[in-house]
Amino acid sequence: MKLNENFKNLKESYLFSSIAAKVAAFSREHPEKKILKMGIGDVTLPLAPAVVNAMRAAAEELGNKQTFRGYGPERGYDFLRERIAAHYRELGVSLDTDEIFVSDGAKSDLGNFLDLFDRENTVLVPDPVYPVYADTNVMAGRKIVYANACAENGFLPMPDESVDADIIYICSPNNPTGAAYSAEQLAEWVRYAKRKNAVIFYDAAYEAFVSESGLARSIYLAEGVRECAVEFCSFSKTAGFTGVRCGYTVVPKELVCGGLSLNAMWLRRQTTKFNGVSYIVQRGAEAAYSEEGKKQIAKNIAAYRENAGEICRALDRLGVFYTGGKNSPYIWLKCPGFSDSWAFFDYLLENAGVVGTPGCGFGANGSGFFRLTAFADQKTVREAMERFAALFG
Ligand SMILES: *Cc1c(COP(=O)(O)O)cnc(C)c1O
């Protein structure tokens, strides 16, 4: 037996376990102090009633001999893929339903899609970003180069012609920085990808949070993109499906390399290694697009947006530099008075009982930065920002 030694190259992810350990220790020492958690990248509001009703009805169908269903189509039921295509039409993007693949979430697809690529490829990953992109490639033993995101470029790195890459990751709106690209900026990435004969992996998990006009909710709004980009999206942050599990990946038919079609390869990969998402979950996802479901989901997103606004206003008053908040549930701030994210984390916990996420956990360029999340209830956000103001005002 010989194991995949690339696993030895993975950096141990201490981020969330270290946060949990520090918070637990603080609670033990100060049981009387209320801790306000603003660090988790998970939704907090419950599912829309329209989604719950649809899943309940689907469960009933499965319990009835006449309406029972077994294995579904590996790439998802037509009823859901048609709804997803309709969602894209509303954004101004025309897709064939055969280009849409339903899955149990964007994280698994982001990792699994690499099955289609040779180990010799070089990948370009933004720094800072969602750690999954780098780690899945470390596991495969691929070479990784980084695109530096920093305050100077508004945390939106643009292509550097001197850098060669075969697979390019873009996350917009970005986790953790909340920065989002315009269609024109994405078109520049598309032109770069074509010059390099590369493919773009575009993560649109937070597209529903885009509120400023001029910013893209899909990479397919950029020109000439169908030959070079795959888009990963999810119901997790949009419809609160983090625990339910449903996402989708778009693979345009024009995406062909060396005579191989990525769409055909992905279909083959999924039919071989995946048996589809639960019927119940797909009916729930379908209901997220119903008139009622859309309204209920919009209400939840509006509540998160309110929270983000509350955080931004507090930071504005304090004159703290930050990005995000407008088009994202995340606010990415420069640690006031600290150059080390963990030192700031400790100071904020000790003196305000507020928990956030140290920016260094998302990449080297996150050092000195800090992520606060709008995925919390309004009361928590208000109180946290009052304490924050009292400490740094
Ligand atoms: C939360 C998140 C996802 C969603 O992952 P799921 O597996 O669909 O829950 C994808 N990308 C980013 C950047 C995220 O933060």
The ligand as an SDF file (V2000), in Angstrom:
LIG
                    3D

 15 15  0  0  0  0  0  0  0  0999 V2000
  -20.1990   28.7930    1.9190 C   0  0  0  0  0  0  0  0  0  0  0  0
  -19.4040   28.7740    0.6720 C   0  0  0  0  0  0  0  0  0  0  0  0
  -19.6990   27.8740   -0.3530 C   0  0  0  0  0  0  0  0  0  0  0  0
  -20.8840   26.9570   -0.2580 C   0  0  0  0  0  0  0  0  0  0  0  0
  -20.5280   25.6560   -0.0600 O   0  0  0  0  0  0  0  0  0  0  0  0
  -21.6430   24.5410    0.0380 P   0  0  0  0  0  0  0  0  0  0  0  0
  -20.8580   23.2900   -0.0470 O   0  0  0  0  0  0  0  0  0  0  0  0
  -22.5640   24.7090   -1.1260 O   0  0  0  0  0  0  0  0  0  0  0  0
  -22.3610   24.7130    1.3460 O   0  0  0  0  0  0  0  0  0  0  0  0
  -18.9340   27.8980   -1.5070 C   0  0  0  0  0  0  0  0  0  0  0  0
  -17.9520   28.7920   -1.6550 N   0  0  0  0  0  0  0  0  0  0  0  0
  -17.6690   29.6900   -0.7040 C   0  0  0  0  0  0  0  0  0  0  0  0
  -16.5980   30.6860   -0.9450 C   0  0  0  0  0  0  0  0  0  0  0  0
  -18.3730   29.6940    0.5010 C   0  0  0  0  0  0  0  0  0  0  0  0
  -18.0510   30.5740    1.4540 O   0  0  0  0  0  0  0  0  0  0  0  0
  1  2  1  0
  2  3  1  0
  2 14  2  0
  3  4  1  0
  3 10  2  0
  4  5  1  0
  5  6  1  0
  6  7  2  0
  6  8  1  0
  6  9  1  0
 10 11  1  0
 11 12  2  0
 12 13  1  0
 12 14  1  0
 14 15  1  0
M  END
$$$$
